Amino acid sequence: MSKSDTKAAALKYDMSQDMAPVVIASGYGSIAEQIINIAEQRGIPVYRDDSISSMLCMLDVGKSIPPDLYEIIAKVYSSILSVAAKYRAGGANAGDLSSDAMGEVVSGE
């Protein structure tokens, strides 16, 4: 996939404040690359899936994801949490997957 075809969306989810994950950024091409780069620089996990990123990029920034995406996004969060747990169990430096970062996910491809 060329850089111009890249798409990404960033999600935030705070169980104490949000009913569902909220889209905090999305874009295509160079904007998507910036979203991914910022996430990687801040240690926010990047989950790569073209179909999911396509769906998320159609949503309005600042809005919660719709109920029909709950199950898909729950699987994304579960996958990220599983990887973080493996890092911690192995004694590896899990700084890139800190609990602070688990509230956000970037989906891009």
Backbone torsions as a table, in degrees:
resi	resn	phi	psi	omega
1	MET	NA	130.1	179.8
2	SER	-76.3	162.2	-179.6
3	LYS	-58.9	-32.4	-179.8
4	SER	-70.5	-20.5	178.4
5	ASP	-90.2	-7.3	-177.7
6	THR	-65.0	140.6	175.6
7	LYS	-138.0	148.8	-179.1
8	ALA	-153.5	151.0	174.4
9	ALA	-140.3	140.3	177.8
10	ALA	-108.2	137.0	179.1
11	LEU	-118.5	149.2	173.2
12	LYS	-126.7	138.3	176.2
13	TYR	-143.0	116.1	175.7
14	ASP	-118.1	107.7	-175.1
15	MET	-56.8	-28.3	-178.0
16	SER	-79.1	-16.4	-176.5
17	GLN	-121.5	-30.4	-171.5
18	ASP	-107.1	137.6	174.6
19	MET	-72.1	-29.1	-178.9
20	ALA	-155.7	164.1	176.1
21	PRO	-55.4	145.7	-177.5
22	VAL	-114.2	135.6	175.1
23	VAL	-75.0	120.0	-179.1
24	ILE	-107.1	-12.5	175.5
25	ALA	-165.3	150.2	172.8
26	SER	-160.3	156.3	178.7
27	GLY	175.7	176.9	-177.8
28	TYR	-124.0	160.1	174.5
29	GLY	60.3	-128.4	-176.0
30	SER	-65.1	-30.8	176.7
31	ILE	-65.1	-44.4	178.0
32	ALA	-61.1	-42.7	178.3
33	GLU	-60.4	-40.1	178.1
34	GLN	-64.5	-42.5	178.8
35	ILE	-59.6	-47.3	-179.3
36	ILE	-64.4	-45.3	-179.7
37	ASN	-61.6	-44.0	178.7
38	ILE	-62.1	-44.2	178.8
39	ALA	-59.4	-47.8	-178.6
40	GLU	-63.6	-40.1	178.7
41	GLN	-64.0	-32.9	-177.5
42	ARG	-93.7	3.1	179.1
43	GLY	74.6	22.3	177.4
44	ILE	-87.7	126.7	-178.2
45	PRO	-58.6	140.6	176.5
46	VAL	-112.1	118.0	178.8
47	TYR	-103.6	120.1	-173.9
48	ARG	-101.2	116.1	177.9
49	ASP	-157.2	114.7	-175.1
50	ASP	-61.4	-42.7	-178.2
51	SER	-65.5	-45.5	-179.3
52	ILE	-65.6	-43.5	-179.8
53	SER	-63.7	-35.2	176.9
54	SER	-61.5	-45.2	179.7
55	MET	-64.0	-44.0	-177.3
56	LEU	-67.1	-33.7	-179.6
57	CYS	-69.6	-15.2	177.4
58	MET	-83.3	-10.6	-177.2
59	LEU	-88.2	156.3	178.7
60	ASP	-78.1	135.6	175.1
61	VAL	-63.5	137.2	-179.2
62	GLY	92.4	-6.1	-179.0
63	LYS	-105.2	151.4	175.0
64	SER	-71.4	152.6	175.5
65	ILE	-67.5	150.3	179.6
66	PRO	-75.4	156.9	-178.6
67	PRO	-53.9	-30.8	-178.6
68	ASP	-69.8	-10.1	176.2
69	LEU	-102.9	-3.4	-177.3
70	TYR	-54.2	-50.2	-175.8
71	GLU	-63.5	-43.4	-179.8
72	ILE	-62.4	-47.5	-177.5
73	ILE	-70.0	-33.7	175.4
74	ALA	-60.5	-38.4	177.7
75	LYS	-66.6	-36.9	177.0
76	VAL	-62.8	-50.5	179.4
77	TYR	-60.4	-42.2	179.2
78	SER	-60.0	-43.3	178.8
79	SER	-61.8	-44.1	-179.8
80	ILE	-65.3	-43.7	179.0
81	LEU	-63.8	-36.2	178.0
82	SER	-63.5	-44.6	178.2
83	VAL	-63.3	-42.7	179.6
84	ALA	-61.5	-41.5	179.4
85	ALA	-63.7	-38.8	178.4
86	LYS	-64.8	-40.2	176.7
87	TYR	-60.4	-47.2	-177.9
88	ARG	-66.4	-41.5	-179.3
89	ALA	-65.1	-33.4	-179.4
90	GLY	-81.8	-1.3	179.8
91	GLY	76.0	4.7	179.1
92	ALA	-71.4	158.9	177.3
93	ASN	-68.5	111.3	-178.2
94	ALA	-95.0	21.1	-178.3
95	GLY	-56.1	-33.6	179.8
96	ASP	-72.7	-14.9	-178.7
97	LEU	-125.1	46.1	-177.4
98	SER	-65.7	156.6	179.7
99	SER	-62.7	-27.0	177.1
100	ASP	-63.3	-33.4	-176.5
101	ALA	-81.8	-13.8	-174.3
102	MET	-69.8	-12.4	177.1
103	GLY	-77.7	-5.0	-176.9
104	GLU	-133.6	146.0	177.7
105	VAL	-138.3	140.6	171.8
106	VAL	-113.7	127.6	177.0
107	SER	-111.7	117.1	-178.4
108	GLY	-151.5	156.8	178.3
109	GLU	-156.5	NA	NA
